[in-house]
Amino acid sequence: MKRLSDIKFSTLDLVPVRENGSAAQSLRNSLDLAQHVEKLGYNRFWVAEHHNMDGIASSATSVLLGYLAGGTSTIRVGSGGVMLPNHAPLVIAEQFGTLESLYPGRIDLGLGRAPGSDQMTARALRRERSGSADEFPEDVAELMRYLGPRTPDQRIIAMPGTGTQVPVWLLGSSLFSAQLAGERGLPYAFASHFAPRFMHEAIRVYRNHFKPSAVLDKPYVMLGVPLVAADTDEQADYLATSVYQRILALMRGQSLVQRPPVKTMDGLWLPHEKEAVGDFLGLAMVGSPQKIRAKLEVLIEQTQADELIFTCDLYEHADRVHSYELLAQVMKG
């Protein structure tokens, strides 16, 4: 049985834009956070592709990864993930091949099959490409061919990219990518930071379908976990109201800019909305280090996950940094 100290721990940064803030400041904060968690022993620092969202500044994912990798030295940086239906596989192979050539051994390519946006925005991104999620398995295979060794009869190459063998992960919030990752022998990251309901079933499907590959000889599971750590449970509950407001805004189709914490959410949400936000954040670790340690030990016991990747969406950058500091203490035992 795994212990908490056996588990690798990582950061998923949504590069949040706060009320009356700017994208420029959010991007600088992301690098500052990456530098902090690198010193704290975190394994990787991922950012995710989102579009047409005023509260998230990570749309140009590969460009941002170059900035983050250039400002750090040891931590792995990667996409959590690139939404492959939005892109030609060759373009992504060239982008990540370039990153791997500049920062060898530090780049991860996590792939998702969702649009990362609404349908109107997806059409604006893709133009003539169908971008169908049904093509995802073939697109993944094509992308991995571009990143693999060049073959004698290969007429199209990714340069840079060919031969770089950038590690490919499959990401998902349902069972489709779990099965595909297992069949391809790839590492799998489940989006339990916003879809915890399917977590146990997705892990089971992935492990049951896993076939050893040149990449992995046994399954490797990473789980997304929302984090709000503070010195006391009361302070954590207060800071978490910024997260609740953001999820509520997402559900209502409103602006996603970060809002400051409030003393109470009473009057800000209806009973059914409170329940829906609670379901969304069902895996959230909110509290003091002691409370979070107890919850994480249960999670590891139930899932036997290999790695946890935490997202911490707080209003004040200093509170986010402190939250990750406290978590590092918990994870290291």
ABEGO torsion letter per residue (X at the ends): XBBAAABBBBBBBAGBBBBGBBAAAAAAAAAAAAAAAAAAGBABBBBBBBBGBAABAAABAAAAAAAAAAABAABBBBBOBBBAAABBAAAAAAAAAAAAAABBGABBBBBBABAGBBAAAAAAAAEABAGBAAAAAAAAAAAAAAABBBBAABABBBOBGBGAGBBBBBBBABAAAAAAAAAAGBBBBBBAAABAAAAAAAAAAAAAABBBBAABABBBBBBBBBBBBBABAAAAAAAAAAAAAAAAAAAAGBBABBBBBBABABGABBAAAAAAAAAAAAABBBEBAAAAAAAAAAAAAAAGBABBBBBBBBABAAAAAAAAAAAAAAAAX
